[in-house]
Amino acid sequence: MADELPETGDATAVANPEEAIKLTQHVDITDIGPCKKHVKVSIERGIIDARLDEKFSDLVRQHPAQVPGFRLGKAPRKIIMKKFQKEVAAEVKNEILMASLEQMAEESTLSPLSPPDLDPNAVVIPDDGPMIYEFDIEVRPEFDLPEYKGRQLRRPTYTITDTDIQKELGRLLEPFGQIIPKDGAVEADDLVTADLVVTHNGKELNRSEEIRVKIEKRLAFSDGIVENFAKQMAGAKVGETRTVNLVISQEVSNEALRGQTMQAAFTVKDIKTIRQPELTPEILAHFGVRSEDILREIIRIRLERSLAYNQRQAIRQDLMRQLASNTNLDLPRDLLIRQSRRALARRVMEMQESGISDEQIEARRRVLEQDVVRSTMIALKEHFVLQKIAELEKIEVEESDIDNEIERLADQANESPRKMRARLEREDLIETIATELLERKALNLVLETATYEDYEMNPAEVDEGDVATVQTEVAASGEETAPAN
């Protein structure tokens, strides 16, 4: 094949190195599972031969000194081709492959979720015939989107009270408070020392002595969650045992224990409470204020921002229920696991933007991580729906949008925009910001056309961040091989 190449190629087929190579190629796409496609690409021979000819012609003209015994431009073409065949073929292959992928991205309707599973080193230019390569790729699911404008949505309302402000002030002052013994029964916000025994179907899986836990609405272990923890522990006295249900995370290594409900028996050994400190000038200075009234006003603003976040989340969930309830979005588990980091990062970023405290964000993150696959599935479904709306409405995110968002985040974190950008780039979160901005624009467009039915928000929904955490893996020593019937 190489010896028969003409000395000059077809002028219409040879591309200038500075210009994109236009290929004649056939792309065959087949389904191989949920959100997965197999792509086979066949590139016709003409452009390949023309590109090879161009490369060899350049070598003859520009690099004759590499062929001893021949003057400038006088080395026989066949000798040049034989000497540099391997290097030229590799260079042309890489150029053709890159051009092919870029052209396919422009012409195909595929919406990749990740880079293709393609090894460039395995692709070769054959001696004759087309250049063929194939790969698997994860893509956005295909689904029909119902009418999204003019929806009627339920909107929760709530009025921040002085009691809410006082409770939040108490939280802020806890690190400055004094831990003192308490007589009587367990109440919310107490600090309890207890022995813990975790059992499942009568079999003991774990035992811990004298763990200290704060009595909050929920209790999060490293691998499980206790809902309504404060309610179930309320009224317990020293020496008393309270048994609560503990739901194990879907991510524990022992598959037989995933999602199982255990019994966690807390035997109360000691009860303490936190005596709130007086608001001294030193404590006020810690929060950057000079008076209690200013601190309370800052707390009110922060609670209102947190409330706005919860309201928006509730509206968003109602909208997604309407748009995605009859939509079949079958998402493979391996995709959900790989996307979990970005999904969690987006949720954390949303909470940061809404002024939720770092402590509350960390507590909510712990809850989300207990069932990362389920929470990621919900987040991805919302993402796909909003992405499709953005496409239909031709919504885009500009570089200036990202710059403005980084400046806002920097202001919240009391950092310089340059330092904030560097941190986001280091943590690979710039794309996450762009995605969040696109979804926000699409959601805003839908919400602007909606009508609303207001309802009073349950105070428990407002105080979602009450989660106590314990750095203990309660199922770590579990040895069950199958769940009981």
C-alpha positions, 0 to 999 in steps of 0.5 A: 500500500505505502509504495503505491502512494502518489507523490501528491495527494488529492488537494480536496482530501489533504487538510491543512494541519491548522484546520480540522480534518473532515472525515468520511466515516460511518458510525454504528451505535447500539444499546448495550444496557441502561445508559450504555452504548457501543460505538463502532466507527469506520473511517474511509480510506481516502483521507487516511492515504491523503494524510500519509502522502502529505506527511511523507511529502513533507519529510522528503522536502524538509528532512532529507538530512536524516537519509545519509547520501542524498542531497536536499530534496533528492532522497527517493520517496520509497526510502523515506517511506520505509525509514519513517513508516512506523512514526508517520503511521502513528502520527497520522493515526492519532490525528485521524482518531482525534478528528474522528472523535471531535467530528462525532461529538459535533454530528452525533446525538450522544450525550456522554456522561464520561469519556469513552472506554477507548485505548488509542494504542489499540487502534491501528491503520490497516494495510488496506481498507478503512480504519476501524475502532470501537468503544463503550460509552456511558450516555445520558438516558433518553426519555420524553419530558412532559410539559414543564411550564405552568405547573402548579407546585406546593410551596411551604411557608414558615415564619422565623420566631424568636424561639428559633433564634434563641435555639440557634444562638444556643447552638452557637454558644455551646462550644463556650458553655460548661458541661455539668452533671444533670439529675433527672431524665434525658432531654434533647441536647443533653450529652449522654454516656452509654453502653451500646449493644447492636443486635440483629435477629437476636445475634449480637453484632457489636458492643461498645462501652461508654460512648458519648452522644448528644441527644439530637433528632437523628443519630448518624453512625459511620454506617447507619442512621437512627431516626427520631433518636431524641424522641426515643431517648427522651425520659430515660434515666441513669441505668435505664436501657432504651432500644432503638431501630438502626438502619444500616447503610447501603454501602457497607462491605457486607452485602447481607447487612445493607439496608437491614434494620438492627436493634441498638440498645443504649444503657444510660450511664451518665447524663450531662447538660451544657450550661450556656455562657453569658454573652461577654464582649469576648464571645461577641467579638468571636462572632465579629459583632459588638452587641447581642442584638446584632448577633441575633439579627445575623442569626435571623438572616442565616435562618431565613437563608436556610429556610429559603433553601428548604423551601426551594428544595421542597418546591424542586422535589414536588416539581421533579415528582411531577416531571419524573414520576412517569419517566423511566430512568433506569440508571446502572449502579456502577454509574451511580457510584462513580457519580456519587462524589459529584452529586454530593459535592453539588448538594454541599455547594447548594447548602453552602450557597444558602448560608447553612453552617458547616456543622449542619452541612457535615451532619446532612452529608453524613446522612446522605452518605448512608445511602449514597446510591439512592441519594445520587439516583435522585440527584441524577434524575433531577440533573437529567431533567434540568439538563434537558430543559436547558437544552430545549430552552437553549440555556447556557452558562457563560464564563462570566457566570462562573466568575461571579459565582466564585466571587460570591463563594469567596465572599461567603468564605472570607477568601480572595476569589483567586484563592477560592478558584485555585481551591475549586480547581484543585478539588475538580469542582469548577465543572460542578459549579457550571453544572449547578449554575445550568440547573439553577437557570433551568429551574428558575425558568420553570419556577417563574412560570409556575403557580403555587399552593402555599402550606405551613411548613412543619417546624421539624422540616425547618430544623433538618440539620439536627444530626448527632454523629458517632465515629463508630461502625456498628456493623463492622464486626457483623458476620451474617451471610444472608438476611433473615426471612 
